Amino acid sequence: MKPLFRLVVSCVLLSGLAACGCVDEYVDALPSPDGTLKAELRHCGCSLTTYRRTQVTVLESSRKAECMASTGIAGFDAPFDHAPLQLHWRSNDTLHASYPDYPDFPQTQYSAGDPARPKVKLVFGSEP
């Protein structure tokens, strides 16, 4: 009887840890005007080790983003909040982003250094 009890307790504990695990949740994608690129929004983070955030990754339309992976051409992190993150493609290679309720936006930003991939300009500010 004790081995069965230990097995049940172990399963419950492991299930609880899995429920507190990492989040990689697709939210939406905004295609560039010519459709070759997209800005993909994901909710990312691990509840036990890192804060949750909104990750925006710019990548080719045929590719898929993942949280905390450098699969994109460019990208940035924004606070995980219900305040509206505003994205707008100004052209095929320029993405504008604003987060009116957060003056320290963006939290982090990156750009891939691969010359074989398209170049993208990220513009941050309050104007659309």
C-alpha positions as semicolon CSV with decimal commas, in nm:
position;residue;x (nm);y (nm);z (nm)
1;M;0,000;0,000;0,000
2;K;0,284;0,241;0,079
3;P;0,441;0,212;-0,271
4;L;0,105;0,299;-0,430
5;F;0,065;0,599;-0,196
6;R;0,416;0,721;-0,285
7;L;0,338;0,686;-0,655
8;V;0,016;0,888;-0,623
9;V;0,189;1,161;-0,419
10;S;0,476;1,175;-0,671
11;C;0,233;1,211;-0,960
12;V;0,044;1,490;-0,783
13;L;0,367;1,677;-0,708
14;L;0,493;1,643;-1,066
15;S;0,158;1,758;-1,203
16;G;0,172;2,064;-0,980
17;L;0,521;2,152;-1,102
18;A;0,413;2,115;-1,465
19;A;0,123;2,353;-1,404
20;C;0,374;2,611;-1,277
21;G;0,593;2,565;-1,583
22;C;0,687;2,786;-1,871
23;V;0,444;2,965;-2,099
24;D;0,492;2,993;-2,478
25;E;0,155;3,114;-2,599
26;Y;0,087;3,242;-2,950
27;V;-0,124;3,560;-2,941
28;D;-0,137;3,708;-3,292
29;A;0,064;3,795;-3,603
30;L;0,067;4,115;-3,806
31;P;0,186;4,068;-4,167
32;S;0,398;4,333;-4,339
33;P;0,226;4,520;-4,625
34;D;0,385;4,297;-4,892
35;G;0,329;3,979;-4,685
36;T;0,694;3,867;-4,680
37;L;0,745;3,937;-4,307
38;K;0,532;3,925;-3,996
39;A;0,546;4,053;-3,642
40;E;0,446;3,763;-3,417
41;L;0,326;3,827;-3,063
42;R;0,369;3,564;-2,793
43;H;0,320;3,556;-2,415
44;C;0,636;3,410;-2,264
45;G;0,787;3,334;-1,927
46;C;0,830;3,083;-1,651
47;S;0,631;3,150;-1,339
48;L;0,899;3,013;-1,107
49;T;1,209;3,167;-1,267
50;T;1,125;3,464;-1,491
51;Y;0,859;3,727;-1,528
52;R;0,588;3,691;-1,792
53;R;0,618;3,926;-2,084
54;T;0,491;3,991;-2,434
55;Q;0,753;3,900;-2,692
56;V;0,735;4,049;-3,042
57;T;0,945;3,874;-3,306
58;V;0,980;3,994;-3,665
59;L;1,049;3,707;-3,901
60;E;0,978;3,574;-4,247
61;S;0,613;3,481;-4,299
62;S;0,701;3,113;-4,349
63;R;0,880;3,085;-4,013
64;K;0,744;3,036;-3,662
65;A;0,867;3,216;-3,352
66;E;0,932;3,059;-3,014
67;C;0,973;3,219;-2,677
68;M;1,330;3,293;-2,579
69;A;1,465;3,167;-2,913
70;S;1,659;3,376;-3,162
71;T;1,455;3,271;-3,465
72;G;1,368;3,623;-3,576
73;I;1,524;3,902;-3,775
74;A;1,449;4,150;-3,498
75;G;1,236;4,170;-3,189
76;F;1,166;4,317;-2,850
77;D;0,999;4,245;-2,518
78;A;0,710;4,441;-2,373
79;P;0,543;4,418;-2,033
80;F;0,281;4,148;-1,993
81;D;-0,020;4,361;-1,925
82;H;-0,368;4,433;-2,047
83;A;-0,270;4,780;-2,168
84;P;-0,274;4,784;-2,548
85;L;0,054;4,729;-2,727
86;Q;0,019;4,910;-3,059
87;L;0,196;4,779;-3,371
88;H;0,189;4,928;-3,719
89;W;0,395;4,853;-4,030
90;R;0,509;5,188;-4,174
91;S;0,656;5,010;-4,477
92;N;0,764;4,658;-4,576
93;D;1,075;4,688;-4,359
94;T;0,979;4,931;-4,079
95;L;0,769;4,830;-3,780
96;H;0,644;5,095;-3,538
97;A;0,555;4,995;-3,181
98;S;0,416;5,195;-2,892
99;Y;0,300;5,111;-2,543
100;P;0,142;5,432;-2,411
101;D;0,122;5,324;-2,046
102;Y;0,492;5,230;-2,014
103;P;0,761;5,499;-2,044
104;D;1,046;5,242;-2,028
105;F;0,928;5,056;-2,336
106;P;1,082;4,842;-2,485
107;Q;1,235;4,636;-2,206
108;T;1,480;4,456;-2,435
109;Q;1,547;4,474;-2,808
110;Y;1,754;4,271;-3,054
111;S;1,843;4,257;-3,421
112;A;1,989;3,955;-3,603
113;G;2,328;4,005;-3,763
114;D;2,274;3,761;-4,051
115;P;2,337;3,948;-4,379
116;A;2,142;3,685;-4,574
117;R;1,818;3,776;-4,398
118;P;1,609;4,088;-4,464
119;K;1,681;4,401;-4,261
120;V;1,405;4,543;-4,042
121;K;1,394;4,876;-3,865
122;L;1,212;4,892;-3,531
123;V;1,075;5,234;-3,437
124;F;0,944;5,304;-3,086
125;G;0,737;5,599;-2,974
126;S;0,392;5,735;-2,918
127;E;0,302;5,831;-3,274
128;P;0,141;5,561;-3,490
